């Protein structure tokens, strides 16, 4: 009788730990899913021919104005 109680208790424990694992994995999954919804920076590219060479400057920035400044500074340096 005592061995039947022990096996039932271990079955309940393993079911609870399995439920806990599923719950934790679900939480991690949804946190990762929501982290992809964050606002991302935009990519700005501009290409020019300089000194007979095709040159492209790529800037990743949240602001178009700041990207323009960075691109202009890059071409001024070249």
Gaussian input, Z-matrix of N, CA and C with variables (Angstrom, degrees):
# hf/3-21g

backbone

0 1
 N
 C     1     B1
 C     2     B2     1     A1
 N     3     B3     2     A2     1     D1
 C     4     B4     3     A3     2     D2
 C     5     B5     4     A4     3     D3
 N     6     B6     5     A5     4     D4
 C     7     B7     6     A6     5     D5
 C     8     B8     7     A7     6     D6
 N     9     B9     8     A8     7     D7
 C    10    B10     9     A9     8     D8
 C    11    B11    10    A10     9     D9
 N    12    B12    11    A11    10    D10
 C    13    B13    12    A12    11    D11
 C    14    B14    13    A13    12    D12
 N    15    B15    14    A14    13    D13
 C    16    B16    15    A15    14    D14
 C    17    B17    16    A16    15    D15
 N    18    B18    17    A17    16    D16
 C    19    B19    18    A18    17    D17
 C    20    B20    19    A19    18    D18
 N    21    B21    20    A20    19    D19
 C    22    B22    21    A21    20    D20
 C    23    B23    22    A22    21    D21
 N    24    B24    23    A23    22    D22
 C    25    B25    24    A24    23    D23
 C    26    B26    25    A25    24    D24
 N    27    B27    26    A26    25    D25
 C    28    B28    27    A27    26    D26
 C    29    B29    28    A28    27    D27
 N    30    B30    29    A29    28    D28
 C    31    B31    30    A30    29    D29
 C    32    B32    31    A31    30    D30
 N    33    B33    32    A32    31    D31
 C    34    B34    33    A33    32    D32
 C    35    B35    34    A34    33    D33
 N    36    B36    35    A35    34    D34
 C    37    B37    36    A36    35    D35
 C    38    B38    37    A37    36    D36
 N    39    B39    38    A38    37    D37
 C    40    B40    39    A39    38    D38
 C    41    B41    40    A40    39    D39
 N    42    B42    41    A41    40    D40
 C    43    B43    42    A42    41    D41
 C    44    B44    43    A43    42    D42
 N    45    B45    44    A44    43    D43
 C    46    B46    45    A45    44    D44
 C    47    B47    46    A46    45    D45
 N    48    B48    47    A47    46    D46
 C    49    B49    48    A48    47    D47
 C    50    B50    49    A49    48    D48
 N    51    B51    50    A50    49    D49
 C    52    B52    51    A51    50    D50
 C    53    B53    52    A52    51    D51
 N    54    B54    53    A53    52    D52
 C    55    B55    54    A54    53    D53
 C    56    B56    55    A55    54    D54
 N    57    B57    56    A56    55    D55
 C    58    B58    57    A57    56    D56
 C    59    B59    58    A58    57    D57
 N    60    B60    59    A59    58    D58
 C    61    B61    60    A60    59    D59
 C    62    B62    61    A61    60    D60
 N    63    B63    62    A62    61    D61
 C    64    B64    63    A63    62    D62
 C    65    B65    64    A64    63    D63
 N    66    B66    65    A65    64    D64
 C    67    B67    66    A66    65    D65
 C    68    B68    67    A67    66    D66
 N    69    B69    68    A68    67    D67
 C    70    B70    69    A69    68    D68
 C    71    B71    70    A70    69    D69
 N    72    B72    71    A71    70    D70
 C    73    B73    72    A72    71    D71
 C    74    B74    73    A73    72    D72
 N    75    B75    74    A74    73    D73
 C    76    B76    75    A75    74    D74
 C    77    B77    76    A76    75    D75
 N    78    B78    77    A77    76    D76
 C    79    B79    78    A78    77    D77
 C    80    B80    79    A79    78    D78
 N    81    B81    80    A80    79    D79
 C    82    B82    81    A81    80    D80
 C    83    B83    82    A82    81    D81
 N    84    B84    83    A83    82    D82
 C    85    B85    84    A84    83    D83
 C    86    B86    85    A85    84    D84
 N    87    B87    86    A86    85    D85
 C    88    B88    87    A87    86    D86
 C    89    B89    88    A88    87    D87
 N    90    B90    89    A89    88    D88
 C    91    B91    90    A90    89    D89
 C    92    B92    91    A91    90    D90
 N    93    B93    92    A92    91    D91
 C    94    B94    93    A93    92    D92
 C    95    B95    94    A94    93    D93
 N    96    B96    95    A95    94    D94
 C    97    B97    96    A96    95    D95
 C    98    B98    97    A97    96    D96
 N    99    B99    98    A98    97    D97
 C   100   B100    99    A99    98    D98
 C   101   B101   100   A100    99    D99
 N   102   B102   101   A101   100   D100
 C   103   B103   102   A102   101   D101
 C   104   B104   103   A103   102   D102
 N   105   B105   104   A104   103   D103
 C   106   B106   105   A105   104   D104
 C   107   B107   106   A106   105   D105
 N   108   B108   107   A107   106   D106
 C   109   B109   108   A108   107   D107
 C   110   B110   109   A109   108   D108
 N   111   B111   110   A110   109   D109
 C   112   B112   111   A111   110   D110
 C   113   B113   112   A112   111   D111
 N   114   B114   113   A113   112   D112
 C   115   B115   114   A114   113   D113
 C   116   B116   115   A115   114   D114
 N   117   B117   116   A116   115   D115
 C   118   B118   117   A117   116   D116
 C   119   B119   118   A118   117   D117
 N   120   B120   119   A119   118   D118
 C   121   B121   120   A120   119   D119
 C   122   B122   121   A121   120   D120
 N   123   B123   122   A122   121   D121
 C   124   B124   123   A123   122   D122
 C   125   B125   124   A124   123   D123
 N   126   B126   125   A125   124   D124
 C   127   B127   126   A126   125   D125
 C   128   B128   127   A127   126   D126
 N   129   B129   128   A128   127   D127
 C   130   B130   129   A129   128   D128
 C   131   B131   130   A130   129   D129
 N   132   B132   131   A131   130   D130
 C   133   B133   132   A132   131   D131
 C   134   B134   133   A133   132   D132
 N   135   B135   134   A134   133   D133
 C   136   B136   135   A135   134   D134
 C   137   B137   136   A136   135   D135
 N   138   B138   137   A137   136   D136
 C   139   B139   138   A138   137   D137
 C   140   B140   139   A139   138   D138
 N   141   B141   140   A140   139   D139
 C   142   B142   141   A141   140   D140
 C   143   B143   142   A142   141   D141
 N   144   B144   143   A143   142   D142
 C   145   B145   144   A144   143   D143
 C   146   B146   145   A145   144   D144
 N   147   B147   146   A146   145   D145
 C   148   B148   147   A147   146   D146
 C   149   B149   148   A148   147   D147
 N   150   B150   149   A149   148   D148
 C   151   B151   150   A150   149   D149
 C   152   B152   151   A151   150   D150
 N   153   B153   152   A152   151   D151
 C   154   B154   153   A153   152   D152
 C   155   B155   154   A154   153   D153
 N   156   B156   155   A155   154   D154
 C   157   B157   156   A156   155   D155
 C   158   B158   157   A157   156   D156
 N   159   B159   158   A158   157   D157
 C   160   B160   159   A159   158   D158
 C   161   B161   160   A160   159   D159
 N   162   B162   161   A161   160   D160
 C   163   B163   162   A162   161   D161
 C   164   B164   163   A163   162   D162
 N   165   B165   164   A164   163   D163
 C   166   B166   165   A165   164   D164
 C   167   B167   166   A166   165   D165
 N   168   B168   167   A167   166   D166
 C   169   B169   168   A168   167   D167
 C   170   B170   169   A169   168   D168
 N   171   B171   170   A170   169   D169
 C   172   B172   171   A171   170   D170
 C   173   B173   172   A172   171   D171
 N   174   B174   173   A173   172   D172
 C   175   B175   174   A174   173   D173
 C   176   B176   175   A175   174   D174
 N   177   B177   176   A176   175   D175
 C   178   B178   177   A177   176   D176
 C   179   B179   178   A178   177   D177
 N   180   B180   179   A179   178   D178
 C   181   B181   180   A180   179   D179
 C   182   B182   181   A181   180   D180
 N   183   B183   182   A182   181   D181
 C   184   B184   183   A183   182   D182
 C   185   B185   184   A184   183   D183
 N   186   B186   185   A185   184   D184
 C   187   B187   186   A186   185   D185
 C   188   B188   187   A187   186   D186
 N   189   B189   188   A188   187   D187
 C   190   B190   189   A189   188   D188
 C   191   B191   190   A190   189   D189
 N   192   B192   191   A191   190   D190
 C   193   B193   192   A192   191   D191
 C   194   B194   193   A193   192   D192
 N   195   B195   194   A194   193   D193
 C   196   B196   195   A195   194   D194
 C   197   B197   196   A196   195   D195
 N   198   B198   197   A197   196   D196
 C   199   B199   198   A198   197   D197
 C   200   B200   199   A199   198   D198
 N   201   B201   200   A200   199   D199
 C   202   B202   201   A201   200   D200
 C   203   B203   202   A202   201   D201
 N   204   B204   203   A203   202   D202
 C   205   B205   204   A204   203   D203
 C   206   B206   205   A205   204   D204
 N   207   B207   206   A206   205   D205
 C   208   B208   207   A207   206   D206
 C   209   B209   208   A208   207   D207
 N   210   B210   209   A209   208   D208
 C   211   B211   210   A210   209   D209
 C   212   B212   211   A211   210   D210
 N   213   B213   212   A212   211   D211
 C   214   B214   213   A213   212   D212
 C   215   B215   214   A214   213   D213
 N   216   B216   215   A215   214   D214
 C   217   B217   216   A216   215   D215
 C   218   B218   217   A217   216   D216
 N   219   B219   218   A218   217   D217
 C   220   B220   219   A219   218   D218
 C   221   B221   220   A220   219   D219
 N   222   B222   221   A221   220   D220
 C   223   B223   222   A222   221   D221
 C   224   B224   223   A223   222   D222
 N   225   B225   224   A224   223   D223
 C   226   B226   225   A225   224   D224
 C   227   B227   226   A226   225   D225
 N   228   B228   227   A227   226   D226
 C   229   B229   228   A228   227   D227
 C   230   B230   229   A229   228   D228
 N   231   B231   230   A230   229   D229
 C   232   B232   231   A231   230   D230
 C   233   B233   232   A232   231   D231

   B1=1.4387
   B2=1.5205
   B3=1.3138
   B4=1.4568
   B5=1.5260
   B6=1.3354
   B7=1.4638
   B8=1.5284
   B9=1.3179
   B10=1.4675
   B11=1.5213
   B12=1.3305
   B13=1.4599
   B14=1.5211
   B15=1.3242
   B16=1.4655
   B17=1.5216
   B18=1.3272
   B19=1.4635
   B20=1.5302
   B21=1.3277
   B22=1.4598
   B23=1.5196
   B24=1.3489
   B25=1.4624
   B26=1.5233
   B27=1.3283
   B28=1.4618
   B29=1.5216
   B30=1.3233
   B31=1.4591
   B32=1.5121
   B33=1.3329
   B34=1.4610
   B35=1.5250
   B36=1.3492
   B37=1.4593
   B38=1.5252
   B39=1.3344
   B40=1.4653
   B41=1.5215
   B42=1.3348
   B43=1.4634
   B44=1.5277
   B45=1.3317
   B46=1.4612
   B47=1.5213
   B48=1.3309
   B49=1.4636
   B50=1.5240
   B51=1.3263
   B52=1.4611
   B53=1.5142
   B54=1.3323
   B55=1.4638
   B56=1.5309
   B57=1.3188
   B58=1.4632
   B59=1.5291
   B60=1.3197
   B61=1.4710
   B62=1.5207
   B63=1.3105
   B64=1.4637
   B65=1.5191
   B66=1.3079
   B67=1.4630
   B68=1.5325
   B69=1.3243
   B70=1.4585
   B71=1.5284
   B72=1.3223
   B73=1.4611
   B74=1.5277
   B75=1.3225
   B76=1.4668
   B77=1.5227
   B78=1.3194
   B79=1.4643
   B80=1.5292
   B81=1.3276
   B82=1.4680
   B83=1.5256
   B84=1.3208
   B85=1.4664
   B86=1.5300
   B87=1.3243
   B88=1.4563
   B89=1.5288
   B90=1.3345
   B91=1.4619
   B92=1.5236
   B93=1.3185
   B94=1.4607
   B95=1.5244
   B96=1.2988
   B97=1.4565
   B98=1.5242
   B99=1.3222
   B100=1.4524
   B101=1.5182
   B102=1.3249
   B103=1.4601
   B104=1.5178
   B105=1.3166
   B106=1.4546
   B107=1.5189
   B108=1.3232
   B109=1.4610
   B110=1.5276
   B111=1.3148
   B112=1.4597
   B113=1.5250
   B114=1.3203
   B115=1.4566
   B116=1.5274
   B117=1.3015
   B118=1.4528
   B119=1.5220
   B120=1.3401
   B121=1.4532
   B122=1.5274
   B123=1.3098
   B124=1.4624
   B125=1.5195
   B126=1.3133
   B127=1.4530
   B128=1.5193
   B129=1.3246
   B130=1.4599
   B131=1.5197
   B132=1.3299
   B133=1.4649
   B134=1.5097
   B135=1.3106
   B136=1.4604
   B137=1.5166
   B138=1.3178
   B139=1.4635
   B140=1.5164
   B141=1.3236
   B142=1.4634
   B143=1.5258
   B144=1.3160
   B145=1.4623
   B146=1.5186
   B147=1.3276
   B148=1.4634
   B149=1.5247
   B150=1.2980
   B151=1.4666
   B152=1.5315
   B153=1.3377
   B154=1.4654
   B155=1.5326
   B156=1.3273
   B157=1.4747
   B158=1.5184
   B159=1.3092
   B160=1.4648
   B161=1.5227
   B162=1.3088
   B163=1.4704
   B164=1.5272
   B165=1.3345
   B166=1.4580
   B167=1.5214
   B168=1.3139
   B169=1.4696
   B170=1.5146
   B171=1.3283
   B172=1.4642
   B173=1.5193
   B174=1.3290
   B175=1.4583
   B176=1.5229
   B177=1.3300
   B178=1.4600
   B179=1.5202
   B180=1.3315
   B181=1.4601
   B182=1.5338
   B183=1.3282
   B184=1.4649
   B185=1.5268
   B186=1.3382
   B187=1.4615
   B188=1.5267
   B189=1.3179
   B190=1.4696
   B191=1.5311
   B192=1.3253
   B193=1.4651
   B194=1.5284
   B195=1.3290
   B196=1.4649
   B197=1.5242
   B198=1.3169
   B199=1.4636
   B200=1.5230
   B201=1.3132
   B202=1.4700
   B203=1.5249
   B204=1.3492
   B205=1.4630
   B206=1.5287
   B207=1.3235
   B208=1.4623
   B209=1.5224
   B210=1.3206
   B211=1.4680
   B212=1.5233
   B213=1.3327
   B214=1.4682
   B215=1.5317
   B216=1.3295
   B217=1.4766
   B218=1.5288
   B219=1.3158
   B220=1.4603
   B221=1.5113
   B222=1.3295
   B223=1.4706
   B224=1.5298
   B225=1.3341
   B226=1.4626
   B227=1.5252
   B228=1.3019
   B229=1.4620
   B230=1.5359
   B231=1.3192
   B232=1.4753
   B233=1.5147
   A1=110.75
   A2=115.41
   A3=119.52
   A4=110.92
   A5=118.22
   A6=120.76
   A7=110.82
   A8=118.61
   A9=121.71
   A10=109.70
   A11=117.70
   A12=121.59
   A13=111.15
   A14=116.26
   A15=120.41
   A16=110.32
   A17=117.84
   A18=119.88
   A19=110.96
   A20=117.93
   A21=120.70
   A22=110.66
   A23=116.53
   A24=120.20
   A25=110.84
   A26=117.45
   A27=119.16
   A28=110.79
   A29=117.41
   A30=120.77
   A31=111.50
   A32=116.55
   A33=121.31
   A34=109.44
   A35=116.79
   A36=120.68
   A37=110.82
   A38=116.95
   A39=119.04
   A40=110.73
   A41=117.12
   A42=119.75
   A43=109.69
   A44=117.67
   A45=120.92
   A46=110.64
   A47=117.59
   A48=119.25
   A49=110.27
   A50=117.77
   A51=120.83
   A52=111.14
   A53=116.81
   A54=121.17
   A55=110.41
   A56=116.48
   A57=121.08
   A58=110.24
   A59=117.09
   A60=120.67
   A61=110.79
   A62=117.22
   A63=121.12
   A64=110.05
   A65=117.11
   A66=121.58
   A67=110.39
   A68=117.49
   A69=121.31
   A70=111.44
   A71=116.94
   A72=119.93
   A73=111.37
   A74=116.41
   A75=120.14
   A76=111.02
   A77=116.28
   A78=120.71
   A79=110.09
   A80=116.78
   A81=120.78
   A82=110.25
   A83=117.28
   A84=121.40
   A85=111.00
   A86=117.79
   A87=120.86
   A88=112.09
   A89=117.57
   A90=119.64
   A91=110.72
   A92=117.14
   A93=120.41
   A94=110.95
   A95=116.68
   A96=121.18
   A97=110.51
   A98=117.26
   A99=121.21
   A100=112.43
   A101=117.80
   A102=119.44
   A103=111.24
   A104=118.51
   A105=121.86
   A106=112.86
   A107=117.39
   A108=121.26
   A109=112.47
   A110=117.29
   A111=120.30
   A112=110.04
   A113=115.54
   A114=119.67
   A115=109.25
   A116=115.65
   A117=120.47
   A118=109.61
   A119=114.82
   A120=120.50
   A121=110.03
   A122=115.60
   A123=121.89
   A124=109.72
   A125=115.76
   A126=121.39
   A127=108.62
   A128=115.39
   A129=121.83
   A130=108.31
   A131=116.52
   A132=122.46
   A133=109.23
   A134=113.60
   A135=119.18
   A136=108.02
   A137=115.98
   A138=121.53
   A139=109.58
   A140=114.91
   A141=122.24
   A142=108.20
   A143=114.30
   A144=119.83
   A145=107.03
   A146=116.21
   A147=122.62
   A148=108.90
   A149=116.51
   A150=122.17
   A151=110.58
   A152=116.28
   A153=124.10
   A154=113.03
   A155=116.17
   A156=121.46
   A157=108.59
   A158=115.82
   A159=121.42
   A160=108.03
   A161=116.73
   A162=122.11
   A163=109.04
   A164=116.19
   A165=122.00
   A166=109.06
   A167=116.09
   A168=121.48
   A169=107.02
   A170=115.08
   A171=122.62
   A172=108.74
   A173=116.46
   A174=122.30
   A175=107.98
   A176=116.34
   A177=122.13
   A178=106.59
   A179=115.39
   A180=120.26
   A181=109.23
   A182=118.10
   A183=119.12
   A184=112.97
   A185=117.10
   A186=120.79
   A187=110.58
   A188=116.23
   A189=120.86
   A190=110.77
   A191=117.02
   A192=121.20
   A193=110.99
   A194=116.69
   A195=120.18
   A196=111.28
   A197=116.17
   A198=120.14
   A199=109.50
   A200=117.62
   A201=121.90
   A202=110.42
   A203=117.11
   A204=121.43
   A205=111.12
   A206=116.36
   A207=120.47
   A208=111.44
   A209=117.28
   A210=121.35
   A211=109.99
   A212=116.41
   A213=119.60
   A214=111.12
   A215=116.85
   A216=120.15
   A217=110.51
   A218=117.29
   A219=120.53
   A220=112.67
   A221=116.08
   A222=119.45
   A223=111.21
   A224=118.23
   A225=120.70
   A226=110.38
   A227=116.90
   A228=121.71
   A229=110.93
   A230=116.70
   A231=120.69
   A232=108.69
   D1=-39.42
   D2=-178.87
   D3=-69.03
   D4=-36.48
   D5=179.18
   D6=-67.50
   D7=-31.71
   D8=177.31
   D9=-67.08
   D10=-40.54
   D11=178.02
   D12=-65.09
   D13=-39.67
   D14=-179.83
   D15=-65.34
   D16=-43.36
   D17=-179.62
   D18=-67.60
   D19=-35.00
   D20=176.74
   D21=-66.64
   D22=-41.29
   D23=179.75
   D24=-65.48
   D25=-40.74
   D26=179.65
   D27=-68.86
   D28=-32.42
   D29=175.90
   D30=-66.20
   D31=-39.66
   D32=178.62
   D33=-67.56
   D34=-41.00
   D35=179.20
   D36=-62.98
   D37=-44.73
   D38=-178.53
   D39=-66.77
   D40=-33.23
   D41=177.61
   D42=-68.59
   D43=-41.19
   D44=179.18
   D45=-65.52
   D46=-41.11
   D47=179.66
   D48=-68.76
   D49=-33.64
   D50=175.88
   D51=-66.42
   D52=-41.20
   D53=177.56
   D54=-64.40
   D55=-39.63
   D56=178.79
   D57=-64.05
   D58=-42.33
   D59=178.65
   D60=-62.34
   D61=-44.49
   D62=179.27
   D63=-62.50
   D64=-42.20
   D65=179.60
   D66=-62.88
   D67=-46.68
   D68=-179.79
   D69=-64.60
   D70=-41.77
   D71=178.12
   D72=-64.27
   D73=-37.13
   D74=177.80
   D75=-64.67
   D76=-41.88
   D77=179.21
   D78=-62.91
   D79=-46.70
   D80=179.33
   D81=-61.30
   D82=-43.37
   D83=179.73
   D84=-59.16
   D85=-47.58
   D86=-178.25
   D87=-68.72
   D88=-34.26
   D89=175.94
   D90=-65.16
   D91=-41.33
   D92=177.57
   D93=-66.69
   D94=-37.95
   D95=179.23
   D96=-64.51
   D97=-43.19
   D98=-179.18
   D99=-71.69
   D100=-29.12
   D101=179.78
   D102=-66.64
   D103=-23.99
   D104=177.00
   D105=-74.68
   D106=-9.55
   D107=-178.71
   D108=-89.08
   D109=-0.68
   D110=-179.05
   D111=-66.99
   D112=148.52
   D113=-179.81
   D114=-66.20
   D115=131.64
   D116=-178.46
   D117=-107.98
   D118=156.52
   D119=177.38
   D120=-70.53
   D121=156.16
   D122=177.96
   D123=-93.66
   D124=155.73
   D125=177.58
   D126=-107.78
   D127=128.73
   D128=178.88
   D129=-118.74
   D130=134.40
   D131=179.87
   D132=-129.33
   D133=144.85
   D134=172.15
   D135=-144.22
   D136=136.85
   D137=-179.68
   D138=-120.59
   D139=142.20
   D140=176.66
   D141=-144.75
   D142=160.24
   D143=172.33
   D144=-98.95
   D145=117.65
   D146=179.65
   D147=-126.33
   D148=129.78
   D149=179.13
   D150=50.43
   D151=45.06
   D152=179.67
   D153=59.92
   D154=27.89
   D155=178.86
   D156=-130.42
   D157=134.93
   D158=177.56
   D159=-77.58
   D160=118.79
   D161=-174.78
   D162=-122.03
   D163=132.53
   D164=177.10
   D165=-124.47
   D166=130.31
   D167=174.21
   D168=-112.15
   D169=129.50
   D170=178.86
   D171=-116.09
   D172=130.45
   D173=-180.00
   D174=-126.75
   D175=133.99
   D176=174.03
   D177=-109.44
   D178=117.15
   D179=-171.25
   D180=-158.21
   D181=147.58
   D182=178.22
   D183=-75.18
   D184=-20.81
   D185=-174.42
   D186=-114.45
   D187=132.03
   D188=178.81
   D189=-66.58
   D190=-35.99
   D191=-179.76
   D192=-64.80
   D193=-45.09
   D194=178.75
   D195=-66.10
   D196=-35.82
   D197=177.44
   D198=-64.65
   D199=-43.12
   D200=178.17
   D201=-59.22
   D202=-44.50
   D203=178.85
   D204=-61.21
   D205=-42.97
   D206=-179.41
   D207=-66.17
   D208=-41.27
   D209=179.10
   D210=-65.25
   D211=-44.91
   D212=178.82
   D213=-62.57
   D214=-40.43
   D215=178.40
   D216=-65.14
   D217=-38.01
   D218=178.35
   D219=-64.66
   D220=-45.29
   D221=178.17
   D222=-67.59
   D223=-34.43
   D224=176.72
   D225=-63.78
   D226=-36.99
   D227=178.80
   D228=-67.62
   D229=-39.32
   D230=-179.89
   D231=-67.75

